[in-house]
Amino acid sequence: MTQFEFVLVFISIVVAFAVSDILSSWGEQIRLRRRVRRYDLHTAWSVMLLFVMMQVWWSLWSLSDLDAWTFSRYMALVVPFLTLALMAYILTPNLDESDSDIRSHHFDIHRWFFSLGAFYLASWAFYSYVVLGYPINEPGSAYRFVGIGLMMALALWSKERVHMAAAALAYVLMGAWLVAAVF
């Protein structure tokens, strides 16, 4: 087993737990649909989180040629994934405890969720610097820095319209980043 495979196994397990949290939550919401009030904004963020996890996990394959794994490189890579897993856990409501209003759940956890989102983006920038050797001001960093600002604004504000607009902006930023990354 190579060091990369060793690292990838741990990260894959973390991602699997996080994806399981999100998919289980969706299944519970469907199963309890007569009792649970769905909230589109919450769904939008859970879809975004799932997409981010799948995309960044997939992007790890580019590290398969990296030979010099150190503990600092390992930690720089693992911390963002642990953060995403914690975000997934926080985002999923516990529907067994009569938390049937997902809108209320969203705004109960928004400070933690979006603060962790900002931390995730900062830790991913740190990973890019430590593991990949990218300068902190490389072109892709602009998306991260805008994302950090957006996440911090969402952590601070509880206004539904701000959250709706920010979710739309997050999808636009993600789309622009994907287009820039592909072309």
Disulfide bonds with the S-S distance in Angstrom:
none
